[in-house]
């Protein structure tokens, strides 16, 4: 069975998470500089089969579009154009950053590590992926 690859897209960094091959567990993979994300995906796909891309879709409270949304739309369009055989699913990413921070606090992650945005991004991607897995 192929993996599901999820993204928490940001203008500076992209958090990446993936399922195990049996699609049971969502795992944080890495945080990649936005300008390098398509190089990362290309390399990842040479090593692993991916059946679906899941992208966190940003909304503000009240479901108003937020300022990152145009960038996410461009990212999704490029994913669809570059990898037409792999479907892209949008998942509401509301509150994932807050949930990621709470997860780090509850897990005993030090303040120094919690300040690293890279950690927050990949945990957010994992939460996005887990939400997708629970609702499909």
DRENBAFI-351939 format. One record per residue (C-alpha): residue number from 1; residue in one letter; x, z, y. Coordinates in steps of 0.001 Angstrom, whole numbers, padded with zeros to 6 digits. Each point is the difference from the previous one (the first is absolute). Layout:
<nodes>
NODE / i / aa / east / up / north
NODE / NUM / A / X / Z / Y
...
</nodes>
This chain:
<nodes>
NODE / i / aa / east / up / north
NODE / 1 / X / 000000 / 000000 / 000000
NODE / 2 / X / 001221 / -000757 / 003521
NODE / 3 / X / 000518 / 002496 / 002792
NODE / 4 / X / -001922 / 000427 / 003240
NODE / 5 / X / 002193 / 000087 / 003109
NODE / 6 / X / -001241 / 001800 / 003129
NODE / 7 / X / 001162 / -000061 / 003603
NODE / 8 / X / -000371 / 002318 / 002970
NODE / 9 / X / 000919 / -002566 / 002652
NODE / 10 / X / 001559 / 001053 / 003276
NODE / 11 / X / 001787 / -001872 / 002756
NODE / 12 / X / 003328 / 001692 / -000804
NODE / 13 / X / -000324 / 000954 / -003675
NODE / 14 / X / -002155 / -000771 / -003025
NODE / 15 / X / -000690 / 002668 / -002593
NODE / 16 / X / -000179 / -001440 / -003511
NODE / 17 / X / -001597 / 001443 / -003122
NODE / 18 / X / -000673 / -001430 / -003451
NODE / 19 / X / -001843 / 000853 / -003158
NODE / 20 / X / 001651 / 000397 / -003356
NODE / 21 / X / -000477 / -003044 / -002293
NODE / 22 / X / -003145 / 001552 / -001522
NODE / 23 / X / -001462 / 000596 / 003495
NODE / 24 / X / -000547 / 003705 / -000612
NODE / 25 / X / 002311 / 001620 / 002567
NODE / 26 / X / 000786 / -000905 / 003619
NODE / 27 / X / 003645 / 000570 / 000939
NODE / 28 / X / 001867 / -000212 / 003297
NODE / 29 / X / 002547 / -002810 / -000169
NODE / 30 / X / 001807 / -000128 / 003342
NODE / 31 / X / -000274 / -000469 / 003744
NODE / 32 / X / 001230 / -003379 / 001198
NODE / 33 / X / 000724 / -001259 / 003510
NODE / 34 / X / -002878 / -002268 / 000969
NODE / 35 / X / 002288 / -002960 / 000643
NODE / 36 / X / 001312 / 000276 / -003593
NODE / 37 / X / -003301 / 000506 / -001835
NODE / 38 / X / -000366 / -003561 / -001290
NODE / 39 / X / 003569 / 000039 / -001334
NODE / 40 / X / -000866 / 003242 / -001780
NODE / 41 / X / -003208 / -001467 / -001476
NODE / 42 / X / 001816 / -003123 / -001184
NODE / 43 / X / 002644 / 002105 / -001763
NODE / 44 / X / -002618 / 002381 / -001433
NODE / 45 / X / -001972 / -002901 / -001476
NODE / 46 / X / 003076 / -001284 / -001827
NODE / 47 / X / 000147 / 003327 / -001869
NODE / 48 / X / -003666 / 000973 / -000365
NODE / 49 / X / -003340 / -001699 / -000538
NODE / 50 / X / -002519 / 000809 / 002715
NODE / 51 / X / -003688 / -000808 / -000379
NODE / 52 / X / -001288 / 001287 / 003355
NODE / 53 / X / 001287 / 000879 / 003465
NODE / 54 / X / -001764 / 002897 / 001725
NODE / 55 / X / 000427 / 000308 / 003762
NODE / 56 / X / -001009 / 003002 / 002089
NODE / 57 / X / -002441 / -001251 / 002617
NODE / 58 / X / 000159 / 002038 / 003236
NODE / 59 / X / -003023 / 001308 / 001822
NODE / 60 / X / -000371 / 002729 / 002597
NODE / 61 / X / -002625 / 002702 / -000317
NODE / 62 / X / -003416 / -001582 / 000237
NODE / 63 / X / 001328 / -003183 / -001640
NODE / 64 / X / 001246 / -001601 / 003221
NODE / 65 / X / 002870 / -002426 / -000487
NODE / 66 / X / 003368 / 001464 / 000882
NODE / 67 / X / 003018 / -001594 / 001691
NODE / 68 / X / 001907 / -000568 / -003254
NODE / 69 / X / -002808 / -002063 / -001521
NODE / 70 / X / 001127 / -003418 / 001361
NODE / 71 / X / 003418 / 000570 / -001605
NODE / 72 / X / -001585 / 001028 / -003299
NODE / 73 / X / -002192 / -003113 / 000069
NODE / 74 / X / 003116 / -002179 / 000465
NODE / 75 / X / 001714 / 001826 / -002877
NODE / 76 / X / -003007 / -000586 / -002262
NODE / 77 / X / -000204 / -003672 / 000997
NODE / 78 / X / 003684 / -000479 / -000818
NODE / 79 / X / -000407 / 001798 / -003343
NODE / 80 / X / -002921 / -002264 / -000890
NODE / 81 / X / 001895 / -003135 / 001037
NODE / 82 / X / 003272 / 000965 / -001704
NODE / 83 / X / -001580 / 001332 / -003213
NODE / 84 / X / -003354 / -001786 / -000397
NODE / 85 / X / -000326 / 000979 / -003672
NODE / 86 / X / 000044 / 003730 / 000812
NODE / 87 / X / -003203 / 001338 / 001596
NODE / 88 / X / 000271 / 002242 / 003057
NODE / 89 / X / -002381 / 002955 / 000260
NODE / 90 / X / -000500 / 001909 / 003252
NODE / 91 / X / -000472 / 003777 / -000285
NODE / 92 / X / -000993 / 002263 / 002881
NODE / 93 / X / 003075 / 002008 / 000918
NODE / 94 / X / -001773 / 002516 / 002233
NODE / 95 / X / 001621 / 003429 / -000128
NODE / 96 / X / 002680 / -001008 / -002548
NODE / 97 / X / 002836 / 001110 / 002300
NODE / 98 / X / -001635 / 003386 / 000438
NODE / 99 / X / -000583 / 000269 / -003755
NODE / 100 / X / 003613 / -001009 / -000657
NODE / 101 / X / 001257 / 002743 / 002322
NODE / 102 / X / -002249 / 002571 / -001681
NODE / 103 / X / 001294 / -001136 / -003395
NODE / 104 / X / 003600 / 000495 / 001113
NODE / 105 / X / -000767 / 003466 / 001392
NODE / 106 / X / -001824 / 001064 / -003167
NODE / 107 / X / 002846 / -001373 / -002124
NODE / 108 / X / 002534 / 002156 / 001806
NODE / 109 / X / 001840 / -002864 / 001679
NODE / 110 / X / 002321 / 001352 / 002687
NODE / 111 / X / -000740 / -000540 / 003704
NODE / 112 / X / 003093 / -002175 / 000253
NODE / 113 / X / -001307 / -002342 / -002722
NODE / 114 / X / -003543 / 000020 / 001447
NODE / 115 / X / 001368 / -001261 / 003322
NODE / 116 / X / 001304 / -003146 / -001683
NODE / 117 / X / -002652 / -002651 / 000632
NODE / 118 / X / 001204 / -001923 / -003065
NODE / 119 / X / -001274 / 002766 / -002272
NODE / 120 / X / -003377 / 000050 / 001721
NODE / 121 / X / -000350 / -003790 / -000309
NODE / 122 / X / 000643 / -000222 / -003729
NODE / 123 / X / -002244 / 002973 / -000761
NODE / 124 / X / -002729 / -001614 / 002142
NODE / 125 / X / 000380 / -003197 / -002042
NODE / 126 / X / -000374 / 002066 / -003167
NODE / 127 / X / -003207 / 001589 / 001327
NODE / 128 / X / -001361 / -003449 / 000922
NODE / 129 / X / 000758 / -001223 / -003520
NODE / 130 / X / -001522 / 003082 / -001607
NODE / 131 / X / -003173 / -000439 / 002078
NODE / 132 / X / -000235 / -003620 / -001153
NODE / 133 / X / 000498 / 000975 / -003638
NODE / 134 / X / -002721 / 002659 / 000212
NODE / 135 / X / -002579 / -002331 / 001543
NODE / 136 / X / 000424 / -003176 / -002015
</nodes>
